[in-house]
Amino acid sequence: MRVSRVERLNEPQHVYDITVANNHNFYIQPKNSRQAVCVSNCHVLRDASEKALLIATENPSPDTVWILCTTNPEKIGKPLMTRCLHIALKPIAHEPMMARLKEIAKAEGLKPTKSLGGALNSIVAMANGSLRDAVSKLEFLILSSSNGKVDPAVLTEVSGGDDADLDEVSVKLVAAIIKWDVTSAITLIRKANNARAIISKSRWLIDYLIGYKTKTAKFTPYSGRLYHTLEKKENLKTPLLLLVMIQKLLVDVELNLNSASFDETLVLYSTIGNFIAEHRP
């Protein structure tokens, strides 16, 4: 499907007798006769809106395609999730994200110094492939700049929060699996209570570690730096084959979450616990 036009909805529109929020939705007009309705950030839909979409997506017009976009699929109700074909977009690579941040920094009047280059590299690493997160951190850096010069130290103020907490959880979880520590693994998962986010963070970390082991990693993400610190502190051995096995495990768990009706935290910790029980030396 080739897109010829994307139009933002400035006013609420009625689609299948549903009032669609006016700030996150677009009509996409393909070159053929079919029309797509793109709903961005659909994880923030209220219960009534989400229930209304169930009817629209269950029996759509033959001339309409629904595209539901989200960065937090774990927050979408299962009935709506089961009506969708799931397409996971790859995290943005280091080079294009770095290039985009440089464009923004230049447009905002920041001077291209060595300090700025280091700060942008740190932002990309902390963003873990999310351009939105990277731009938010850059915005903080811009606001704290003086006469076009930046202070990289301010980045420590934007590296915290829930996202950083989940990075730490994913690092400790991967380490717990490698150490065959089922108690720590289950405790981390149950306390975080955010199965899909943990899986996403852990898969991103393991992908980096596999790249690090095979010398194909192009940059070190924030979680990678945390892991190397923990690895050194605990003298942890990280076998490449085990990393591949854990990655396959997490892929399978994510696929199961998309089709299962069980509690997601339960599915994750029971699957990892079983993996440890089956493979522990």
LUMGUPA-710726 format. One record per residue (C-alpha): x, y, z; residue number from 1; residue in three letters. Coordinates in nm, 4 decimals, decimal comma. Each point is the difference from the previous one (the first is absolute). Layout:
// residues N
{pt {X; Y; Z}; NUM; 'ALA'}
...
END
This chain:
// residues 281
{pt {0,0000; 0,0000; 0,0000}; 1; 'MET'}
{pt {0,1571; 0,3270; -0,1120}; 2; 'ARG'}
{pt {-0,0996; 0,3100; 0,1920}; 3; 'VAL'}
{pt {-0,0702; 0,3122; -0,2018}; 4; 'SER'}
{pt {-0,1270; 0,2300; 0,2742}; 5; 'ARG'}
{pt {-0,0083; 0,0212; 0,3799}; 6; 'VAL'}
{pt {-0,2453; 0,2467; 0,1522}; 7; 'GLU'}
{pt {-0,0198; 0,0872; 0,3687}; 8; 'ARG'}
{pt {-0,3445; 0,0205; 0,1526}; 9; 'LEU'}
{pt {-0,0271; 0,3460; 0,1506}; 10; 'ASN'}
{pt {-0,3611; -0,0527; 0,1066}; 11; 'GLU'}
{pt {-0,1714; -0,3106; 0,1411}; 12; 'PRO'}
{pt {-0,1214; -0,2261; -0,2791}; 13; 'GLN'}
{pt {-0,2692; -0,2669; 0,0154}; 14; 'HIS'}
{pt {0,1152; -0,3339; -0,1289}; 15; 'VAL'}
{pt {-0,2440; -0,2878; 0,0430}; 16; 'TYR'}
{pt {-0,1924; 0,2347; 0,2350}; 17; 'ASP'}
{pt {0,3092; 0,0311; 0,2190}; 18; 'ILE'}
{pt {0,1334; 0,3387; 0,1075}; 19; 'THR'}
{pt {0,3747; -0,0190; -0,0542}; 20; 'VAL'}
{pt {0,2304; 0,2174; 0,2123}; 21; 'ALA'}
{pt {0,1288; 0,2907; -0,2030}; 22; 'ASN'}
{pt {0,3653; 0,0067; 0,1031}; 23; 'ASN'}
{pt {0,1328; -0,3441; -0,0841}; 24; 'HIS'}
{pt {-0,1754; -0,1129; -0,3172}; 25; 'ASN'}
{pt {0,0576; 0,0208; -0,3718}; 26; 'PHE'}
{pt {-0,1737; -0,0980; -0,3203}; 27; 'TYR'}
{pt {0,2458; -0,1653; -0,2372}; 28; 'ILE'}
{pt {-0,1048; 0,0082; -0,3644}; 29; 'GLN'}
{pt {0,1765; -0,2758; -0,1979}; 30; 'PRO'}
{pt {0,0439; 0,0162; -0,3755}; 31; 'LYS'}
{pt {-0,2664; -0,2673; -0,0399}; 32; 'ASN'}
{pt {-0,3601; 0,0416; 0,1097}; 33; 'SER'}
{pt {0,0436; -0,1261; 0,3554}; 34; 'ARG'}
{pt {0,0174; 0,2418; 0,2908}; 35; 'GLN'}
{pt {0,1939; -0,0560; 0,3221}; 36; 'ALA'}
{pt {-0,0809; 0,1401; 0,3431}; 37; 'VAL'}
{pt {0,3159; 0,0348; 0,2082}; 38; 'CYS'}
{pt {-0,0479; 0,0228; 0,3779}; 39; 'VAL'}
{pt {0,3207; 0,1048; 0,1745}; 40; 'SER'}
{pt {0,0679; -0,0639; 0,3684}; 41; 'ASN'}
{pt {-0,3008; -0,2322; 0,0131}; 42; 'CYS'}
{pt {0,1125; -0,1234; 0,3417}; 43; 'HIS'}
{pt {-0,1399; 0,3224; 0,1512}; 44; 'VAL'}
{pt {-0,3529; -0,0613; -0,1265}; 45; 'LEU'}
{pt {-0,2601; -0,0050; 0,2740}; 46; 'ARG'}
{pt {-0,2088; -0,3104; 0,0582}; 47; 'ASP'}
{pt {-0,2991; 0,1326; -0,1926}; 48; 'ALA'}
{pt {0,2113; 0,0984; -0,3007}; 49; 'SER'}
{pt {0,1806; -0,3338; -0,0014}; 50; 'GLU'}
{pt {-0,3273; -0,1919; 0,0199}; 51; 'LYS'}
{pt {-0,1385; 0,2050; -0,2874}; 52; 'ALA'}
{pt {0,3007; -0,0929; -0,2102}; 53; 'LEU'}
{pt {-0,0739; -0,3693; 0,0562}; 54; 'LEU'}
{pt {-0,3042; 0,0205; -0,2250}; 55; 'ILE'}
{pt {0,1777; 0,2062; -0,2632}; 56; 'ALA'}
{pt {0,2995; -0,2314; -0,0187}; 57; 'THR'}
{pt {-0,2097; -0,3186; 0,0183}; 58; 'GLU'}
{pt {-0,2070; 0,0897; -0,3063}; 59; 'ASN'}
{pt {0,1847; 0,2742; -0,1893}; 60; 'PRO'}
{pt {-0,1197; 0,1411; -0,3277}; 61; 'SER'}
{pt {0,1649; -0,1763; -0,2963}; 62; 'PRO'}
{pt {0,1404; 0,3390; -0,0986}; 63; 'ASP'}
{pt {0,1592; 0,0746; 0,3391}; 64; 'THR'}
{pt {0,3157; -0,1181; 0,1736}; 65; 'VAL'}
{pt {0,0546; 0,0761; 0,3697}; 66; 'TRP'}
{pt {0,3576; 0,0654; 0,1115}; 67; 'ILE'}
{pt {0,0394; 0,0131; 0,3788}; 68; 'LEU'}
{pt {0,3358; 0,1367; 0,1141}; 69; 'CYS'}
{pt {0,1445; -0,0304; 0,3492}; 70; 'THR'}
{pt {0,3229; -0,0107; 0,1944}; 71; 'THR'}
{pt {-0,1704; -0,1804; 0,2899}; 72; 'ASN'}
{pt {-0,1942; -0,3013; -0,1332}; 73; 'PRO'}
{pt {-0,0236; -0,1415; 0,3530}; 74; 'GLU'}
{pt {-0,2482; 0,2788; 0,0810}; 75; 'LYS'}
{pt {-0,2440; -0,0969; -0,2757}; 76; 'ILE'}
{pt {-0,2893; -0,2280; 0,0880}; 77; 'GLY'}
{pt {0,0283; -0,3601; -0,1157}; 78; 'LYS'}
{pt {-0,3260; 0,0052; -0,2028}; 79; 'PRO'}
{pt {0,1372; 0,2808; -0,2169}; 80; 'LEU'}
{pt {0,3458; -0,1574; -0,0196}; 81; 'MET'}
{pt {-0,1423; -0,3281; -0,1309}; 82; 'THR'}
{pt {-0,1676; 0,1823; -0,2893}; 83; 'ARG'}
{pt {0,3310; 0,1345; -0,1280}; 84; 'CYS'}
{pt {0,2899; -0,1246; -0,2043}; 85; 'LEU'}
{pt {0,3027; 0,0917; 0,2119}; 86; 'HIS'}
{pt {0,2908; 0,1649; -0,1792}; 87; 'ILE'}
{pt {0,2939; 0,0948; 0,2225}; 88; 'ALA'}
{pt {0,2149; 0,2810; -0,1370}; 89; 'LEU'}
{pt {0,3725; -0,0208; 0,0579}; 90; 'LYS'}
{pt {0,1612; 0,2504; 0,2392}; 91; 'PRO'}
{pt {0,1710; 0,2830; -0,1833}; 92; 'ILE'}
{pt {0,3694; -0,0671; -0,0556}; 93; 'ALA'}
{pt {0,2743; 0,2174; 0,1482}; 94; 'HIS'}
{pt {0,1093; 0,1812; -0,3173}; 95; 'GLU'}
{pt {-0,3362; 0,1367; -0,1244}; 96; 'PRO'}
{pt {-0,1019; 0,0989; 0,3524}; 97; 'MET'}
{pt {0,3302; 0,1783; 0,0530}; 98; 'MET'}
{pt {-0,0409; 0,1797; -0,3319}; 99; 'ALA'}
{pt {-0,3484; 0,1178; 0,0939}; 100; 'ARG'}
{pt {0,1128; 0,1276; 0,3407}; 101; 'LEU'}
{pt {0,2830; 0,1929; -0,1653}; 102; 'LYS'}
{pt {-0,2520; 0,1629; -0,2352}; 103; 'GLU'}
{pt {-0,2170; 0,1058; 0,2931}; 104; 'ILE'}
{pt {0,2972; 0,1220; 0,2027}; 105; 'ALA'}
{pt {0,1217; 0,2105; -0,2930}; 106; 'LYS'}
{pt {-0,3463; 0,1467; -0,0591}; 107; 'ALA'}
{pt {-0,0217; 0,0914; 0,3689}; 108; 'GLU'}
{pt {0,3317; 0,1842; -0,0102}; 109; 'GLY'}
{pt {0,2209; -0,2441; 0,1925}; 110; 'LEU'}
{pt {0,3665; 0,0246; -0,0877}; 111; 'LYS'}
{pt {0,1547; -0,3170; -0,1518}; 112; 'PRO'}
{pt {0,2536; -0,0598; 0,2768}; 113; 'THR'}
{pt {0,1590; -0,3178; 0,1309}; 114; 'LYS'}
{pt {-0,2191; 0,0261; 0,3096}; 115; 'SER'}
{pt {-0,3130; 0,0105; -0,2151}; 116; 'LEU'}
{pt {0,1142; -0,3050; -0,1970}; 117; 'GLY'}
{pt {0,0552; -0,1946; 0,3201}; 118; 'GLY'}
{pt {-0,3345; 0,1124; 0,1395}; 119; 'ALA'}
{pt {-0,1841; -0,1066; -0,3167}; 120; 'LEU'}
{pt {0,1686; -0,3411; 0,0109}; 121; 'ASN'}
{pt {-0,1137; -0,0410; 0,3600}; 122; 'SER'}
{pt {-0,3553; 0,0991; -0,0923}; 123; 'ILE'}
{pt {-0,0133; -0,2551; -0,2838}; 124; 'VAL'}
{pt {0,1311; -0,2709; 0,2332}; 125; 'ALA'}
{pt {-0,2603; 0,0797; 0,2662}; 126; 'MET'}
{pt {-0,2833; 0,0150; -0,2561}; 127; 'ALA'}
{pt {0,0311; -0,3709; -0,0863}; 128; 'ASN'}
{pt {-0,1222; 0,0548; -0,3554}; 129; 'GLY'}
{pt {-0,2848; 0,2420; 0,0821}; 130; 'SER'}
{pt {0,0282; 0,3308; -0,1840}; 131; 'LEU'}
{pt {-0,2725; 0,1529; 0,2142}; 132; 'ARG'}
{pt {0,1987; -0,0715; 0,3170}; 133; 'ASP'}
{pt {0,3153; 0,1348; -0,1609}; 134; 'ALA'}
{pt {-0,1664; 0,3249; -0,1103}; 135; 'VAL'}
{pt {-0,1506; 0,0480; 0,3480}; 136; 'SER'}
{pt {0,3439; -0,0326; 0,1592}; 137; 'LYS'}
{pt {0,1507; 0,2333; -0,2609}; 138; 'LEU'}
{pt {-0,2714; 0,2557; 0,0762}; 139; 'GLU'}
{pt {0,1041; -0,0036; 0,3659}; 140; 'PHE'}
{pt {0,3617; 0,0464; -0,1082}; 141; 'LEU'}
{pt {-0,0952; 0,2950; -0,2219}; 142; 'ILE'}
{pt {-0,1984; 0,1684; 0,2766}; 143; 'LEU'}
{pt {0,2966; -0,0275; 0,2354}; 144; 'SER'}
{pt {0,2519; 0,1302; -0,2547}; 145; 'SER'}
{pt {0,1643; 0,3403; 0,0227}; 146; 'SER'}
{pt {0,1091; 0,2024; -0,3045}; 147; 'ASN'}
{pt {-0,0201; -0,3094; -0,2191}; 148; 'GLY'}
{pt {0,2208; -0,2064; 0,2315}; 149; 'LYS'}
{pt {-0,1192; -0,3093; 0,1792}; 150; 'VAL'}
{pt {0,0917; -0,1597; 0,3292}; 151; 'ASP'}
{pt {-0,0036; -0,3833; -0,0421}; 152; 'PRO'}
{pt {-0,0280; -0,0345; 0,3775}; 153; 'ALA'}
{pt {-0,3686; 0,0960; -0,0176}; 154; 'VAL'}
{pt {-0,0676; -0,3312; -0,1741}; 155; 'LEU'}
{pt {0,0179; -0,1725; 0,3361}; 156; 'THR'}
{pt {-0,3213; 0,1823; 0,0864}; 157; 'GLU'}
{pt {-0,1880; -0,1525; -0,2947}; 158; 'VAL'}
{pt {0,1364; -0,3541; 0,0212}; 159; 'SER'}
{pt {-0,2287; -0,1024; 0,2835}; 160; 'GLY'}
{pt {-0,3700; -0,0805; 0,0150}; 161; 'GLY'}
{pt {-0,2067; -0,3045; -0,0858}; 162; 'ASP'}
{pt {0,1824; -0,0682; -0,3263}; 163; 'ASP'}
{pt {0,3383; -0,0112; 0,1719}; 164; 'ALA'}
{pt {-0,1489; -0,2189; 0,2733}; 165; 'ASP'}
{pt {-0,1126; -0,2496; -0,2631}; 166; 'LEU'}
{pt {0,3478; 0,0059; -0,1531}; 167; 'ASP'}
{pt {0,1386; -0,0984; 0,3382}; 168; 'GLU'}
{pt {-0,2633; -0,2719; 0,0387}; 169; 'VAL'}
{pt {0,0831; -0,1440; -0,3428}; 170; 'SER'}
{pt {0,3730; -0,0009; 0,0820}; 171; 'VAL'}
{pt {-0,0550; -0,1785; 0,3298}; 172; 'LYS'}
{pt {-0,2469; -0,2426; -0,1588}; 173; 'LEU'}
{pt {0,2387; -0,1037; -0,2777}; 174; 'VAL'}
{pt {0,2761; -0,0415; 0,2590}; 175; 'ALA'}
{pt {-0,2307; -0,2081; 0,2222}; 176; 'ALA'}
{pt {-0,0848; -0,2335; -0,2893}; 177; 'ILE'}
{pt {0,3674; -0,0378; -0,0897}; 178; 'ILE'}
{pt {0,0735; -0,0856; 0,3649}; 179; 'LYS'}
{pt {-0,2990; -0,2408; 0,0047}; 180; 'TRP'}
{pt {-0,1386; 0,1989; 0,2950}; 181; 'ASP'}
{pt {-0,3717; -0,0739; -0,0254}; 182; 'VAL'}
{pt {-0,0891; 0,1798; 0,3254}; 183; 'THR'}
{pt {0,1538; 0,3298; -0,1095}; 184; 'SER'}
{pt {-0,1497; -0,0279; -0,3493}; 185; 'ALA'}
{pt {-0,3551; -0,0564; 0,1277}; 186; 'ILE'}
{pt {0,0347; 0,2721; 0,2651}; 187; 'THR'}
{pt {0,1115; 0,2569; -0,2589}; 188; 'LEU'}
{pt {-0,2862; -0,0847; -0,2360}; 189; 'ILE'}
{pt {-0,2692; 0,0034; 0,2684}; 190; 'ARG'}
{pt {0,1190; 0,3280; 0,1547}; 191; 'LYS'}
{pt {0,0219; 0,1792; -0,3361}; 192; 'ALA'}
{pt {-0,3445; -0,1319; -0,1057}; 193; 'ASN'}
{pt {0,0542; 0,1143; -0,3593}; 194; 'ASN'}
{pt {0,0674; -0,3155; -0,1994}; 195; 'ALA'}
{pt {-0,0003; 0,1423; -0,3522}; 196; 'ARG'}
{pt {0,2275; 0,2914; 0,0856}; 197; 'ALA'}
{pt {0,2437; -0,2364; 0,1746}; 198; 'ILE'}
{pt {0,0032; -0,2295; -0,3033}; 199; 'ILE'}
{pt {0,0613; 0,2915; -0,2351}; 200; 'SER'}
{pt {0,2837; 0,1394; 0,2117}; 201; 'LYS'}
{pt {0,1567; -0,3432; 0,0515}; 202; 'SER'}
{pt {-0,0142; -0,0867; -0,3698}; 203; 'ARG'}
{pt {0,1637; 0,3331; -0,0863}; 204; 'TRP'}
{pt {0,2751; -0,0659; 0,2555}; 205; 'LEU'}
{pt {0,0627; -0,3565; -0,1163}; 206; 'ILE'}
{pt {0,0109; 0,1102; -0,3631}; 207; 'ASP'}
{pt {0,2761; 0,2427; 0,0978}; 208; 'TYR'}
{pt {0,1863; -0,2659; 0,2026}; 209; 'LEU'}
{pt {-0,0118; -0,2400; -0,2948}; 210; 'ILE'}
{pt {0,1376; 0,2787; -0,2174}; 211; 'GLY'}
{pt {0,2674; 0,0722; 0,2595}; 212; 'TYR'}
{pt {0,1040; -0,3657; 0,0099}; 213; 'LYS'}
{pt {0,0116; -0,0275; -0,3798}; 214; 'THR'}
{pt {0,1611; 0,3443; -0,0434}; 215; 'LYS'}
{pt {-0,2962; 0,1223; -0,2060}; 216; 'THR'}
{pt {-0,1478; 0,2467; 0,2521}; 217; 'ALA'}
{pt {0,0161; 0,3559; -0,1345}; 218; 'LYS'}
{pt {-0,0521; 0,1760; 0,3334}; 219; 'PHE'}
{pt {-0,0540; -0,0703; 0,3688}; 220; 'THR'}
{pt {-0,3510; 0,0761; 0,1327}; 221; 'PRO'}
{pt {-0,0611; 0,1241; 0,3510}; 222; 'TYR'}
{pt {-0,1060; -0,3462; 0,1159}; 223; 'SER'}
{pt {0,3160; -0,1435; -0,1549}; 224; 'GLY'}
{pt {0,2149; 0,2261; 0,2150}; 225; 'ARG'}
{pt {-0,1974; -0,1046; 0,3075}; 226; 'LEU'}
{pt {0,0481; -0,3660; -0,0877}; 227; 'TYR'}
{pt {0,3752; 0,0312; -0,0524}; 228; 'HIS'}
{pt {0,0290; 0,1679; 0,3403}; 229; 'THR'}
{pt {-0,1940; -0,2834; 0,1635}; 230; 'LEU'}
{pt {0,1935; -0,2601; -0,2002}; 231; 'GLU'}
{pt {0,3298; 0,1365; 0,1270}; 232; 'LYS'}
{pt {-0,1229; 0,0415; 0,3577}; 233; 'LYS'}
{pt {-0,1277; -0,3575; 0,0265}; 234; 'GLU'}
{pt {0,2617; -0,1566; -0,2292}; 235; 'ASN'}
{pt {-0,2876; -0,1278; -0,2109}; 236; 'LEU'}
{pt {0,0666; -0,2217; -0,3016}; 237; 'LYS'}
{pt {-0,2365; 0,0627; -0,2903}; 238; 'THR'}
{pt {0,0052; -0,2897; -0,2530}; 239; 'PRO'}
{pt {-0,1095; 0,0929; -0,3523}; 240; 'LEU'}
{pt {-0,2042; -0,3181; -0,0471}; 241; 'LEU'}
{pt {-0,1944; 0,0668; 0,3199}; 242; 'LEU'}
{pt {-0,0762; 0,3544; -0,1167}; 243; 'LEU'}
{pt {-0,1462; -0,1398; -0,3222}; 244; 'VAL'}
{pt {-0,2091; -0,2478; 0,2000}; 245; 'MET'}
{pt {-0,1323; 0,2762; 0,2267}; 246; 'ILE'}
{pt {-0,0839; 0,2170; -0,3009}; 247; 'GLN'}
{pt {-0,1977; -0,2873; -0,1530}; 248; 'LYS'}
{pt {-0,1745; -0,0501; 0,3350}; 249; 'LEU'}
{pt {-0,1093; 0,3652; 0,0173}; 250; 'LEU'}
{pt {-0,1205; -0,0036; -0,3612}; 251; 'VAL'}
{pt {-0,2139; -0,3053; 0,0758}; 252; 'ASP'}
{pt {-0,1389; 0,1601; 0,3172}; 253; 'VAL'}
{pt {-0,0962; 0,3156; -0,1897}; 254; 'GLU'}
{pt {-0,1780; -0,2049; -0,2657}; 255; 'LEU'}
{pt {-0,1852; -0,1905; 0,2720}; 256; 'ASN'}
{pt {-0,1111; 0,3237; 0,1674}; 257; 'LEU'}
{pt {-0,1667; 0,1087; -0,3228}; 258; 'ASN'}
{pt {-0,2203; -0,3090; -0,0060}; 259; 'SER'}
{pt {-0,0420; -0,0929; 0,3677}; 260; 'ALA'}
{pt {-0,2648; 0,1265; 0,2404}; 261; 'SER'}
{pt {0,2059; -0,0643; 0,3155}; 262; 'PHE'}
{pt {0,1601; 0,2672; 0,2160}; 263; 'ASP'}
{pt {0,3082; 0,1222; -0,1888}; 264; 'GLU'}
{pt {0,2251; 0,0178; 0,3057}; 265; 'THR'}
{pt {-0,0932; -0,3584; 0,0873}; 266; 'LEU'}
{pt {0,0750; -0,1198; -0,3533}; 267; 'VAL'}
{pt {0,3411; 0,1690; 0,0015}; 268; 'LEU'}
{pt {0,1276; -0,1164; 0,3373}; 269; 'TYR'}
{pt {-0,1352; -0,3551; -0,0375}; 270; 'SER'}
{pt {0,1584; -0,0372; -0,3447}; 271; 'THR'}
{pt {0,3364; 0,1329; 0,1167}; 272; 'ILE'}
{pt {-0,0175; -0,2136; 0,3134}; 273; 'GLY'}
{pt {-0,0653; -0,3086; -0,2123}; 274; 'ASN'}
{pt {0,2875; 0,0934; -0,2326}; 275; 'PHE'}
{pt {0,2396; 0,0217; 0,2953}; 276; 'ILE'}
{pt {-0,1272; -0,3304; 0,1407}; 277; 'ALA'}
{pt {0,0497; -0,1768; -0,3346}; 278; 'GLU'}
{pt {0,3440; 0,1385; -0,0863}; 279; 'HIS'}
{pt {0,1695; 0,0631; 0,3343}; 280; 'ARG'}
{pt {0,3245; -0,2050; 0,0211}; 281; 'PRO'}
END
